[in-house]
Amino acid sequence: MMTFKACSVFWNNRPIISAFCAGFCIGIFVPLIYLLMGGDIFIFVPLWAKIIFYPGLLTGNLVYPLIGFSGAIFSGITALALFYGLIGMGIRGLIMTGSKRNRIQTL
């Protein structure tokens, strides 16, 4: 009985989970493409990159003295992916809330 309830909760929250996955993938691939194209992460970072990659740059700069360059890159990209996943969940939640309000008003 408990398994069925857990599955129904997962099924009802499926749009939110898929929005998290989409945001997480964006948060992984955008910084990877930036780094593979030769983007700088320490000195000459453009303003648009500072804004878009702020959570990752902050996390990477905090852990760099502790675990080194590769660990800083990994933790920065992971933090950025989680951040964009949460943003995706929030946007999807607002969209779902707005669509429920519109349905209630039309009844």
C-alpha atoms as an extended CHARMM CRD file, in Angstrom:
* protein
*
       107  EXT
         1         1  MET       CA              0.0000000000        0.0000000000        0.0000000000  PROA      1               0.0000000000
         2         2  MET       CA              2.8260000000        2.4040000000        0.8280000000  PROA      2               0.0000000000
         3         3  THR       CA              4.5020000000        1.7610000000       -2.5350000000  PROA      3               0.0000000000
         4         4  PHE       CA              1.3360000000        2.7140000000       -4.4080000000  PROA      4               0.0000000000
         5         5  LYS       CA              1.0730000000        5.9700000000       -2.4910000000  PROA      5               0.0000000000
         6         6  ALA       CA              4.7120000000        6.8280000000       -3.1760000000  PROA      6               0.0000000000
         7         7  CYS       CA              4.1950000000        6.1100000000       -6.8820000000  PROA      7               0.0000000000
         8         8  SER       CA              1.1190000000        8.3130000000       -7.0040000000  PROA      8               0.0000000000
         9         9  VAL       CA              3.0010000000       11.1730000000       -5.3390000000  PROA      9               0.0000000000
        10        10  PHE       CA              5.8100000000       10.7680000000       -7.8810000000  PROA      10              0.0000000000
        11        11  TRP       CA              3.3220000000       10.6150000000      -10.7520000000  PROA      11              0.0000000000
        12        12  ASN       CA              1.5110000000       13.7760000000       -9.6130000000  PROA      12              0.0000000000
        13        13  ASN       CA              4.8030000000       15.6790000000       -9.2850000000  PROA      13              0.0000000000
        14        14  ARG       CA              6.1570000000       14.4840000000      -12.6070000000  PROA      14              0.0000000000
        15        15  PRO       CA              6.0650000000       17.9110000000      -14.3360000000  PROA      15              0.0000000000
        16        16  ILE       CA              8.0460000000       19.4260000000      -11.4680000000  PROA      16              0.0000000000
        17        17  ILE       CA             10.6140000000       16.6190000000      -11.5570000000  PROA      17              0.0000000000
        18        18  SER       CA             10.9850000000       16.9270000000      -15.3190000000  PROA      18              0.0000000000
        19        19  ALA       CA             11.4560000000       20.7010000000      -14.9320000000  PROA      19              0.0000000000
        20        20  PHE       CA             14.1900000000       20.0290000000      -12.3710000000  PROA      20              0.0000000000
        21        21  CYS       CA             15.8800000000       17.6150000000      -14.7680000000  PROA      21              0.0000000000
        22        22  ALA       CA             15.6980000000       20.1420000000      -17.6140000000  PROA      22              0.0000000000
        23        23  GLY       CA             17.1940000000       22.8880000000      -15.4320000000  PROA      23              0.0000000000
        24        24  PHE       CA             19.8510000000       20.4840000000      -14.1620000000  PROA      24              0.0000000000
        25        25  CYS       CA             20.8580000000       19.5650000000      -17.7250000000  PROA      25              0.0000000000
        26        26  ILE       CA             21.0420000000       23.2430000000      -18.7060000000  PROA      26              0.0000000000
        27        27  GLY       CA             23.1660000000       23.8740000000      -15.6210000000  PROA      27              0.0000000000
        28        28  ILE       CA             25.5520000000       21.0990000000      -16.6710000000  PROA      28              0.0000000000
        29        29  PHE       CA             25.8690000000       21.7260000000      -20.3960000000  PROA      29              0.0000000000
        30        30  VAL       CA             26.0850000000       25.5330000000      -20.5510000000  PROA      30              0.0000000000
        31        31  PRO       CA             29.1720000000       25.8420000000      -18.3000000000  PROA      31              0.0000000000
        32        32  LEU       CA             30.7730000000       22.8070000000      -19.9380000000  PROA      32              0.0000000000
        33        33  ILE       CA             30.3680000000       24.3910000000      -23.3660000000  PROA      33              0.0000000000
        34        34  TYR       CA             31.7320000000       27.6750000000      -21.9960000000  PROA      34              0.0000000000
        35        35  LEU       CA             34.7840000000       25.9230000000      -20.5480000000  PROA      35              0.0000000000
        36        36  LEU       CA             35.3920000000       23.7700000000      -23.6280000000  PROA      36              0.0000000000
        37        37  MET       CA             35.3230000000       26.8740000000      -25.8150000000  PROA      37              0.0000000000
        38        38  GLY       CA             38.1700000000       28.3170000000      -23.7420000000  PROA      38              0.0000000000
        39        39  GLY       CA             36.2440000000       30.5410000000      -21.3580000000  PROA      39              0.0000000000
        40        40  ASP       CA             38.2370000000       31.8820000000      -18.4440000000  PROA      40              0.0000000000
        41        41  ILE       CA             37.0610000000       31.2480000000      -14.8920000000  PROA      41              0.0000000000
        42        42  PHE       CA             39.5090000000       33.2640000000      -12.8130000000  PROA      42              0.0000000000
        43        43  ILE       CA             40.6680000000       36.6140000000      -14.1870000000  PROA      43              0.0000000000
        44        44  PHE       CA             39.0210000000       37.7750000000      -17.4140000000  PROA      44              0.0000000000
        45        45  VAL       CA             35.4640000000       36.5890000000      -16.8710000000  PROA      45              0.0000000000
        46        46  PRO       CA             32.9310000000       38.5960000000      -18.9420000000  PROA      46              0.0000000000
        47        47  LEU       CA             30.0620000000       40.2570000000      -17.0930000000  PROA      47              0.0000000000
        48        48  TRP       CA             27.4120000000       38.0180000000      -18.6810000000  PROA      48              0.0000000000
        49        49  ALA       CA             29.3330000000       34.9440000000      -17.5080000000  PROA      49              0.0000000000
        50        50  LYS       CA             29.6690000000       36.3620000000      -13.9860000000  PROA      50              0.0000000000
        51        51  ILE       CA             25.8900000000       36.7870000000      -13.8480000000  PROA      51              0.0000000000
        52        52  ILE       CA             24.9140000000       33.4560000000      -15.3990000000  PROA      52              0.0000000000
        53        53  PHE       CA             27.5540000000       31.3560000000      -13.6240000000  PROA      53              0.0000000000
        54        54  TYR       CA             27.5020000000       33.1600000000      -10.2520000000  PROA      54              0.0000000000
        55        55  PRO       CA             26.5680000000       30.1560000000       -8.0410000000  PROA      55              0.0000000000
        56        56  GLY       CA             29.1700000000       27.9840000000       -9.7430000000  PROA      56              0.0000000000
        57        57  LEU       CA             31.9050000000       30.6100000000       -9.5900000000  PROA      57              0.0000000000
        58        58  LEU       CA             31.1700000000       31.2500000000       -5.9240000000  PROA      58              0.0000000000
        59        59  THR       CA             31.2540000000       27.5600000000       -5.0320000000  PROA      59              0.0000000000
        60        60  GLY       CA             34.3440000000       26.9040000000       -7.1250000000  PROA      60              0.0000000000
        61        61  ASN       CA             36.2270000000       29.8060000000       -5.5450000000  PROA      61              0.0000000000
        62        62  LEU       CA             35.2870000000       28.6300000000       -2.0450000000  PROA      62              0.0000000000
        63        63  VAL       CA             36.4770000000       25.0440000000       -2.5090000000  PROA      63              0.0000000000
        64        64  TYR       CA             39.5310000000       25.7800000000       -4.6820000000  PROA      64              0.0000000000
        65        65  PRO       CA             41.9480000000       26.1150000000       -1.7190000000  PROA      65              0.0000000000
        66        66  LEU       CA             40.6280000000       22.8810000000       -0.2250000000  PROA      66              0.0000000000
        67        67  ILE       CA             40.4650000000       20.4540000000       -3.1560000000  PROA      67              0.0000000000
        68        68  GLY       CA             42.2600000000       22.0810000000       -6.0740000000  PROA      68              0.0000000000
        69        69  PHE       CA             41.3950000000       23.0360000000       -9.6230000000  PROA      69              0.0000000000
        70        70  SER       CA             39.5690000000       19.9100000000      -10.8320000000  PROA      70              0.0000000000
        71        71  GLY       CA             37.4910000000       19.6980000000       -7.6710000000  PROA      71              0.0000000000
        72        72  ALA       CA             36.6050000000       23.3690000000       -7.9470000000  PROA      72              0.0000000000
        73        73  ILE       CA             35.4220000000       22.8830000000      -11.5390000000  PROA      73              0.0000000000
        74        74  PHE       CA             33.3560000000       19.8310000000      -10.5760000000  PROA      74              0.0000000000
        75        75  SER       CA             31.7830000000       21.4190000000       -7.5010000000  PROA      75              0.0000000000
        76        76  GLY       CA             31.0640000000       24.6610000000       -9.3590000000  PROA      76              0.0000000000
        77        77  ILE       CA             29.3040000000       22.8910000000      -12.2100000000  PROA      77              0.0000000000
        78        78  THR       CA             27.3660000000       20.6940000000       -9.7800000000  PROA      78              0.0000000000
        79        79  ALA       CA             26.2520000000       23.7090000000       -7.7390000000  PROA      79              0.0000000000
        80        80  LEU       CA             25.2160000000       25.5230000000      -10.9020000000  PROA      80              0.0000000000
        81        81  ALA       CA             23.2450000000       22.5000000000      -12.1090000000  PROA      81              0.0000000000
        82        82  LEU       CA             21.4080000000       22.2010000000       -8.7950000000  PROA      82              0.0000000000
        83        83  PHE       CA             20.6940000000       25.9380000000       -8.7890000000  PROA      83              0.0000000000
        84        84  TYR       CA             19.2400000000       25.8780000000      -12.3060000000  PROA      84              0.0000000000
        85        85  GLY       CA             17.2770000000       22.7330000000      -11.4380000000  PROA      85              0.0000000000
        86        86  LEU       CA             15.6690000000       24.5580000000       -8.5150000000  PROA      86              0.0000000000
        87        87  ILE       CA             14.9260000000       27.5520000000      -10.7290000000  PROA      87              0.0000000000
        88        88  GLY       CA             13.2720000000       25.2240000000      -13.2510000000  PROA      88              0.0000000000
        89        89  MET       CA             11.1690000000       23.6800000000      -10.4870000000  PROA      89              0.0000000000
        90        90  GLY       CA             10.1000000000       27.1060000000       -9.2600000000  PROA      90              0.0000000000
        91        91  ILE       CA              9.1140000000       28.3070000000      -12.7130000000  PROA      91              0.0000000000
        92        92  ARG       CA              7.1510000000       25.1210000000      -13.3930000000  PROA      92              0.0000000000
        93        93  GLY       CA              5.4370000000       25.4100000000      -10.0150000000  PROA      93              0.0000000000
        94        94  LEU       CA              4.3900000000       28.9850000000      -10.7730000000  PROA      94              0.0000000000
        95        95  ILE       CA              3.0620000000       27.9340000000      -14.1700000000  PROA      95              0.0000000000
        96        96  MET       CA              1.0830000000       25.0810000000      -12.6030000000  PROA      96              0.0000000000
        97        97  THR       CA             -0.3140000000       27.3970000000       -9.9200000000  PROA      97              0.0000000000
        98        98  GLY       CA             -1.3470000000       29.9530000000      -12.5290000000  PROA      98              0.0000000000
        99        99  SER       CA             -3.0600000000       27.3360000000      -14.6900000000  PROA      99              0.0000000000
       100       100  LYS       CA             -4.9870000000       26.0120000000      -11.6500000000  PROA      100             0.0000000000
       101       101  ARG       CA             -6.1650000000       29.5370000000      -10.8340000000  PROA      101             0.0000000000
       102       102  ASN       CA             -7.3820000000       30.0450000000      -14.3930000000  PROA      102             0.0000000000
       103       103  ARG       CA             -9.3280000000       26.7750000000      -14.2750000000  PROA      103             0.0000000000
       104       104  ILE       CA            -10.9570000000       27.7250000000      -10.9590000000  PROA      104             0.0000000000
       105       105  GLN       CA            -11.9680000000       31.1700000000      -12.2490000000  PROA      105             0.0000000000
       106       106  THR       CA            -13.5940000000       29.7370000000      -15.3890000000  PROA      106             0.0000000000
       107       107  LEU       CA            -15.8020000000       27.3890000000      -13.3410000000  PROA      107             0.0000000000
